[in-house]
Amino acid sequence: MGLEATYPPFESKSGDGKLQGFDVEIGNMICERMKVKCVYVENSFDGLIPALQARKFDAINSAMNITAKRKAAIDFTSPVYIVPIQMVAKRGSNLMPTTASLKGKTVGVLQGSSQEDYLKKHWATAGVKVTSYQDQDQVYADLVAGRIDAAVQESQTAMDGFLSKPAGKDFDYAGAPLSDPDTLGEGTGLGMRKGDPQRAKVQAAIDSLKKDGSFSKLSMKYFKRDIIAK
């Protein structure tokens, strides 16, 4: 399974360098149900699809939203979970996730993400400067330093990776979650190569773990709510 480990609480590294997070536990549960061994391969997020196609690993398990653009290149399982996409800005800035509010401002986003696709489609064409970053931590660092005015990412990632930490004390969610099925997708699933015969077995494991409540129990552990796609 390929992932980029800079996106807590979905995938990150503990202090001693071990992979951890919701997606990692999801992957381990799928492999256990399939009676196979999980091996994780780290890769930059924007290079995950090319690396999958080059057979560096067999599945992408890295909080990747299922979008029409990505489905043209690879196959996906059904959605495993759905997380809102939200903008974060300095408290009191009065910025909202609209082109009217953000015109002339700079918004940071993870390179290769569906959020980047959304921003380029809807905001960059309307006078908003979109700056893409190799990893999410760089986005937060520039937000604190004032080099960007806002950031767009999954809401739970913002909470766990930034808002709940000392560096994020002056920041908060700004406005309602963003919505656009075309760019932001229909939820998060595992990406697999086109026509991979193993996809059916992975899907069967996912369906089984949904049905017996294992995924929902894990979701409650991480998020105190059930984000598993029905």
Secondary structure, DSSP 8 states (H G I E B T S, - for coil): -EE-S-BTTTBEE-TTS-EESHHHHHHHHHHHHHT-----EE--GGGHHHHHHTTS-S-B-SS-B--HHHHTTSEE-S--B---EEEEEETTS---SSHHHHTT-EEEEETTSHHHHHHHHHTGGGT-EEEEESSHHHHHHHHHHTSSSEEEEEHHHHIIIIITSGGGTTEEEEEEEE--HHHH-S-B--EE-TT-TTHHHHHHHHHHHHHTTHHHHHHHHHHSS--B--
